[in-house]
Amino acid sequence: FEFGSSRPTGALLMSLADPGARATHASVSGWWQGRPFRQYLPLSEFSRLQLAGGDQVVFTADSRAGTIMVEAQGAILGASRFPMPNGARLREVLSFISVDPERADLGGIHIKRASTARQQKKSIADALNRLEHDAYTATSSSNDEAQIRAREAEMLSSFIQRAKEVEPEGIVVVGGGGGPADIALEDGDVIVIPEKSDVVLISGEVLMPQAVVWSRKASLDDYIERAGGFGNRADKNNILAVRTNGEVVPRPKNILPGDQILVLPRVDAKNMQALKEVSQILYQIAVAAKVILAL
C-alpha cells in the first residue's frame, strides 16, 4: 500500500488490508532512526502504531491454546511483551526485540524464570529445615555444652527466619562465546538485556559498600580496598563476582564492567556447630538472590 507523505496508523492499514477474523497479532519490521527494528504486537496495540515508508507488516493468528507470554526488560525500544507459540525459543523472540545498540549489553542477556526461582526457593528451604532440625535435636554432654547449643539455636532461629524471607531471582544464564544459547522459553519468562555499565558494585562484608568506576588495571583486591577493605566478619576466601549475564564466579581473576562483587560473612567455627550447613546456605542465598545475610 502507498500512502504518499502521510504516516498511516495500524488501524488504517487493517481497514484496507482486511487481515481476517482469526488474526490476533502483527509483526512489524523496518527502520527507525537509522536502525533496523522489529516488533510483535497484539492488534489492539498495532492499531495505534504509526507506520513509515518501507515498513513490512505480517498478520498472524496467535491466540490458540499453548501460547506463552514472554517479557523483555532493560535497554529495549518498543514492545516489551510478546505472545509466542508454545515451544518458542530464545533467539526467535530476540529477533522481535528492538534494542538501542549504544546502550544494550548484548553479552549480558539472561532470563528470569519463575520455575527456576521456585526451585531455588525450595532448595534453600530444604537446607534451612535440615539446619533447624539439627540445631534443635543435638544432644549435649555437659551443662556448659548445653548452654552453648542453646545460644546457637537461638541465633540460628533468627537467621533461619530471615533466610526464609529471601526471594530468589530465578536467573538462567544463557550467555556464551557464540552468543546466547537458543533455549526453549516458558510462560512468564523475562528476557533481560542489561544496559552497558562502567561501574563495579562492591557489597557484603566490606567497610563501605559502594559503586566505583571500573578500571582495566584494578584487581579484585583493589576494588575491595576502594570499599574500605574487609569488614571484621568477612570470609576473605569466599568472594563472588556476579556478571551482567547472571553468571556467578567465585573469587574471579578478572573483574569486568558491570560486575557485582559480594563478600560473604565468616561463620565462627568456635561457636557454630553447624558451620558447613550455614556456610552452604549463605552461598546458596548469595547466588540465588544476590543478597548477603549475616548471622
N, C-alpha and C positions, 0 to 999 in steps of 0.2 A: 504494500500500500504506500502511496505517496501522499504527503500532507503539506507540501510546499514548505514555507518558512515557519509554520506553527509547530508547537510541541504537543502532540496529542496525548491524552491520558489513556491509561489501560482500558477504561470504560468505553471510550470512543472506539478503540481498536476492537474490543469484544463485540460492540454493536455492529461492526462491519464484517468481522471475520466469522461471527457466529460459531464459537468453539463447540457447542453442543451441550446437552444437559448433563452428560457424565463428567465433563471437565471440572476439576476442582482446584488445580494449581497451574501456574505459568512459570516457565523457565525463561529468563531474560538474559541475554548476553550482548555485549557491545563494548564501547569505550567511554570512560568518564575521566575528565581532566587528564587526558593523555595516557590513561592506564586501562588495560582490559579489566572488565568486571563480569560477574555472573551472579544472578540472584534467582532464588526459587521461592515463589510467594503463593500464598492462598489467593484465590481470585478476589476476595474482599479487599486485600491489600494491593493487589495488582491494579485494581480499578482506579486507585488514587495515584498510581505511579505515573510520572511524566516521562514519556519516551523521547528518544532523539533519533536523528537520521542514522541509519546503519544498524540500529538495534535489531536483534533477532529474537522472536518470541515463539516458544513451543508450549502448547496447552496439553496438560496431562490429566488423566483420571487417577487420583491417588487417595481416595477415601475408603478403599476396600479394607476389610479386616486384615490385620497383620501389619498395618502401618505403624511406624515408630516416630517419635518426635525427638529430634536432636537439636541441641542449642549450641551456639558459638559465643564465646566471650573473649574480651581482650582487644587487641589492635585490629578491629574489623570495621568494615564500611558496609552500610546497607543492612540487609536482613540478618537476624540473629537466631531465628527458629526455622527449622527445616523438617517438614513431614517427609519421611522416606519409607520406601517399602521394607518390610522385614527382611533382614539379611544384608542390608546396605553396608558398605564398607567405608572405612575412613577416607580413603583418597577420593572416593566418589563424592562424599559430602564436601571435602575440601575444595573440590572444583567449583562448588556453588558459593563458597565464602569469599567475599571481596575483602582484601586487606590493604592496608597502607604499607607499601614496601619500605618506606623510610622509617616506620615505627615498629613494624612487626618483627619479632624474633622467631623466625620460622624454624630455627633449630630447637626452640623451646616448646614446640607443640606437645601437649599432653591431654589426657582425658580425665575428667572427674566422673566416676561411675558409682551409682548408688549401691549396686550389689557388692562392689569391692569394699565400700565403706562399711556395709553391714558385716562382711566377713572379717574386716579388721576389728570392728567393734566386738564381735563375738570372740575373736582370738584374745583380745585384751581382757574381756570379761572372764573367759575361762581361766586365764592366768591369775587374775585377781581372786577368783573363787578358790583356786588351789592355795594361793598365798594366805587367804583368810582362814581356810581350813587348817593349814599347817600352824598358823600363829595361835589358834585357839585350842588345838589338840596336843600341842607339845607338852611333854612331861618335864618336871624339874626334880633334881636330886637333892636340893637343899633350899632353905628359905631364901638365901641370897639369890640363888638362880631363879627362884620363883618370882622374886621382885623384879629382876631384870627382864624376865619374859613378860611380866605384866606391863611394864613400861613399854616394851617393844610392841606388844599387842595394841596398846592404846595409840602409839604413834602410827602403826600400820593401819589401824582402823580409819584414822583421819586421811592418810594417804590413799587408801582404797576408795573412800567416798569421793575424793577429788578426782581420782583417776577414772571412776565410772562416769563422770560428767564430761569427759573429753569426747569430742566428736571427730572421728577420722575424716579425712578429706576424700578418701577413695580414689587416689590418683593412680592412673595406669600409665606407666612410662612407655611411650611408643617410639621415641627418638632412636636414631641410629646413624651410622655413617652414610647410608644411602637414602636418608630421609625417613619420614615416619612409616612404621610398619602398617600395612594395609589390613588392619584387623576388622572383624565384624563388629558392628555397633549394637548397643542395646537401647531400648526405650529409656529416655531421660538422660542419656549421655550428654555431658557438657564438654565440647571441644574448646580447649583454652589455647589461644595464640597470644602469648605474653608480649608486652612491649619491650623493646630493647632497653637495657639499663646499663649505666656505667657505675652502679653503686653496689657495694657489698654490705650486707646486714650482718652484724655480729650480736648474738644474744645468748641467753643462758647464764652459766656461771662465770661471768666476767664482771669487772667492777663498774663499767659504764657501757651498757648495751647501746649500740648506736649504728648508724649507717655511715659508711665512709666511701670516698671515691676510689674506684678500682684502679690499681696500678699494676702494670705488667711485671714490674720488678719485685713487688711485695710478695712475701711468703705467708703461709698460714700463721706462723708465729708473729710476723709483722702486724697482721690485722688484729690479732688478739692484743698485742701491745697498744694498738691505737684505741682499743676499747678499755684501756686501763689495766690490762693484764688479767690473769686468772683471779677469780674470787677464792675465798678461803675454802669453799666446799667443792671446788672444781675437780673433776676427774681429768687430768691432763692427758690421759691416754684414750679418752673416749670423746672424740670431737667429730662431728659430722658436717658435711657441706651438702646443702640441698641445691641442685642445679635448677635452672629455669625450666627444664623439661620434666622436673619432678624426681629425677634420679637422686638417690642419697648415696654419698661417697664417704666412707669412714676415713678420717684423717688424710685428706687429699694432698697430693704433692703440689698440685697447681690449683689456684683459686681463679675462677672465671668471672667475667662481668655478670652481675645479677645474682651471684651465689648468696645463699644464706648460711652463715656459719653458726652451728649450735654446739655449745659446750655443755656436756651433761654433768650432773652433780655426782660427787663421790658418795658411795654408801659406806658408812663407818663399819668396818668389819668387826670391831671390838664390841659394838652394841647391837649388831644386826645379825641374827642367826640365819635369816632368810636372804642373805646377801645376793646369792646368784639369781634368785627369783625376782627380787626387787630390781636389780640391775637390768635384767632382761625386759621387765615391764617398762622401765624408763626408756629403754632403747625402742621398744615397740611403739610407745606413745610418740616419741620424737619423730620416728619415721612416718607414722600414720597421720599425725596431726600437726607436725612441726611445732610442738609445744614442749617446753621443758618443765617438768614437775619437780619440786623439791620435797624432801621428806620433812 
